């Protein structure tokens, strides 16, 4: 699991897999958006279990389970941090379409 706090990164290590820091950051950004979408869908599905057709004020304030689920997701590392860790650990697969056309 990725670290939740900020970490200073060596730009040369980020650029190494692609040879270009901007390409590497574009890949990390795309992966971070994928992770974010997955987390959002997972959270929405879990919170949908608590949805009721009639909400009264007492139920909203007393639902500790829902609050704990939300807090768990708030404490998770940011998608960009997770994506960067995956990229640096060679866990992200990427390809360059322009290189594939030349072959």
VEXTOR-431490 format. One record per residue (C-alpha): x, y, z. Coordinates in steps of 0.25 Angstrom, whole numbers, padded with zeros to 4 digits, always signed. Example, Ala and Ser with C-alpha at 12.3 -4.5 7.8 and 13.67 -1.06 7.14 Angstrom:
<batis>
+0049-0018+0031
+0055-0004+0029
</batis>
This chain:
<batis>
+0000+0000+0000
+0005+0014-0003
+0009+0024+0007
-0002+0034+0012
+0008+0045+0014
+0016+0054+0003
+0029+0048-0002
+0039+0056-0010
+0042+0048-0023
+0054+0048-0032
+0050+0053-0046
+0060+0044-0053
+0054+0031-0047
+0040+0036-0051
+0045+0039-0065
+0054+0026-0066
+0043+0016-0071
+0038+0025-0083
+0051+0034-0085
+0042+0046-0083
+0037+0052-0070
+0024+0058-0077
+0021+0044-0083
+0023+0038-0069
+0014+0048-0062
+0003+0046-0073
+0003+0031-0070
+0003+0033-0055
-0009+0043-0057
-0017+0034-0065
-0015+0023-0055
-0018+0032-0044
-0032+0035-0051
-0034+0020-0052
-0031+0018-0037
-0040+0030-0033
-0052+0024-0042
-0050+0010-0035
-0050+0016-0021
-0062+0025-0024
-0070+0014-0030
-0067+0005-0018
-0070+0016-0008
-0083+0019-0015
-0087+0004-0015
-0084+0003+0000
-0092+0016+0004
-0104+0012-0005
-0106+0001+0005
-0110+0011+0015
-0119+0019+0006
-0134+0019+0010
-0146+0025+0004
-0149+0032+0017
-0138+0040+0023
-0141+0046+0037
-0131+0055+0044
-0128+0045+0055
-0124+0033+0045
-0114+0042+0038
-0107+0046+0051
-0108+0032+0057
-0102+0024+0046
-0088+0021+0051
-0085+0010+0041
-0087+0020+0030
-0078+0030+0036
-0067+0020+0039
-0067+0015+0024
-0066+0030+0020
-0054+0032+0030
-0047+0020+0024
-0047+0025+0010
-0043+0039+0015
-0030+0033+0021
-0027+0025+0009
-0015+0030+0001
-0018+0039-0011
-0020+0033-0024
-0008+0040-0030
+0001+0035-0019
-0004+0021-0021
-0002+0022-0036
+0012+0028-0035
+0016+0016-0026
+0011+0006-0036
+0018+0013-0047
+0031+0013-0040
+0029-0001-0036
+0027-0005-0051
+0013-0009-0048
+0006+0000-0058
+0006-0006-0072
+0007+0005-0083
+0010+0005-0098
+0013+0015-0108
+0004+0014-0121
+0014+0022-0130
+0025+0011-0127
+0015+0000-0130
+0012+0005-0144
+0027+0005-0148
+0028-0010-0145
</batis>
